[in-house]
């Protein structure tokens, strides 16, 4: 049965655990689902997992990247030439 959107309904949970729904003076019996699956194995196609987007890291030659790297080197007390000499050796 289909009801229009915003139909008034009264949900009653009995002492024995059953759930009843009163819509338009008709009482319907319902039950709680303990677990459910988002997609049906019989009807829905299997969904592929989301692909992880690679985080873009600008190259070292990028002006903003170079400025932040030089700031880091100043904090540890080195210059860009000293850093390049250590890595090339």
Secondary structure, DSSP 8 states (H G I E B T S, - for coil): ----TT--EEEEE-TTS-EEEEETTEEEEE---S---SS-TTTS---------------TTSHHHHHHHHHHHHHHT--HHHHHHHHH-
